[in-house]
Amino acid sequence: MIWKRKTRDEATDQAESGMDSIAPADVAPGVNREDFAPAGGELWRRTAAEPGPMLPRFMANASDDVETDVANELARRRLALRDALGASQPVIARESFAGRREAMAALINAVEEQRVHVVIYGERGIGKTSLAHVFAETAREARYLVIYGSCGTAANFSDMFRSVCARIPRIYHSSVLPNSLEAEKGDSFEVMLPEGPFGARELADVMAGVVGTRVLVILDEYDRVVDVNFRREVAELIKNLSDRAARVQLVITGVALNLDELIGYAPSIRRNITGLPMRPMNGAEVKELLRLGERAAEIRYDNAALAMITQMAGGSPYLVRLLGHQAGILAMNDDRSVVGDADARKAVEQVIAEWQASLPRRVQANLARDEARVHWGLLVAAARAGSSADGWFTVDDVYAEMGGTHSPLAIERDLKLFVNTVDLLERREGPGDPHFRFGYPGVASLLMMSAAMARLAA
């Protein structure tokens, strides 16, 4: 459509007569100009554009404040549920921690009563980091000096512990008097370390002088460390600190099946450390965790929803939070305060769909192949067999999961199909039987949850 600008006089005349000051100069060929005129013979005029749908907005500002009027009450409850059951980050505050009372009590007892170093281990997503954070908060309240460090694949012993020493004030060293020049300078233990790389012995010489407090060093995600020298030096540090009765203790967390996988087989330090395995949550612990969401968002999970979430989560605090949060949001969106079985089922379906969409296209395509459909029961059994900390499993593990209905030779033959042709599994040769593992994280959980939903549907 072509538009023409009216002269000042024309615009004035139309404004006085109530008409718009813009009119079409011409219309498309074959279209009647009268078609543009409203009923009643009024001249055509341009109408204001209708506003489109309102774009989504944040529920709160960056300080997490929500207006307290009635219209935003739902937003406040949704944010409260997110704070109570959000699964995207580990728990760092004690008020959001639930279901791990025994583990917390055992950790405190090991540090305070036994004065040993502690290794917290278990499968991924079982709550090790959350336990470490809440334990750190509890220890600080008891006037412990807690230093938290997260390990990475490139972790270096000297760099890591130089950073640790930089956070210990030098006034806590036995060689520094309260009124001395060293105390007034506000230095840290770092200035007492040798320049350049150093080892466990030199570090223990410095840390053995801690007085006036107790130091806890938390090394989280220790399983990510690939440097064997780092692990060897940490084991040596544990021995040296224990031999000197130093007021410094290490708390190590990592994905592992047992103590040896994280620390290595070192008989000389076994009496100086205690292992704390993180077990799957039981039904009572799941219920306690969901209570956090109930109190925060003023909702209630009925028995059917509780049973569904407990079954689908498989004892994983991460999945309990994820499913509980999704199901609660679904109920609140329908203006309901009771979360039911239908909400929990839909939450599971959403999680499965999101997990599947997040997989690489190659993995999605392999899961959709005919071979995967034919051997779906084998893959689900393999997923259950690989639910250990490191994900590796053997033919015998799958044989046990399948209840002895298939021969070990047939199982190994079919597993090899998914190593080579379909490329879903990894194979590791070594002493004893070959080991298998799903090549992409999340596939095993997706298979187990999909199988559980299929059983419920049947």
Secondary structure as UniProt FT lines:
FT   STRAND          2..4
FT   HELIX           8..17
FT   STRAND          23..26
FT   TURN            29..30
FT   HELIX           33..36
FT   TURN            39..40
FT   TURN            62..63
FT   HELIX           70..72
FT   HELIX           73..85
FT   HELIX           94..96
FT   HELIX           101..112
FT   STRAND          117..122
FT   TURN            124..125
FT   HELIX           128..141
FT   TURN            142..143
FT   STRAND          145..150
FT   TURN            153..154
FT   HELIX           157..165
FT   TURN            166..167
FT   HELIX           170..172
FT   TURN            174..175
FT   TURN            178..179
FT   HELIX           181..185
FT   HELIX           189..192
FT   HELIX           200..207
FT   TURN            208..209
FT   STRAND          215..220
FT   HELIX           222..224
FT   HELIX           228..243
FT   TURN            244..245
FT   STRAND          248..255
FT   HELIX           259..263
FT   HELIX           267..272
FT   STRAND          273..277
FT   HELIX           283..297
FT   STRAND          300..301
FT   HELIX           303..313
FT   TURN            314..315
FT   HELIX           317..333
FT   TURN            334..335
FT   STRAND          338..339
FT   HELIX           341..358
FT   HELIX           361..367
FT   HELIX           370..374
FT   HELIX           376..385
FT   HELIX           395..401
FT   TURN            402..404
FT   HELIX           408..420
FT   STRAND          425..428
FT   STRAND          435..438
FT   TURN            441..442
FT   HELIX           443..457
//
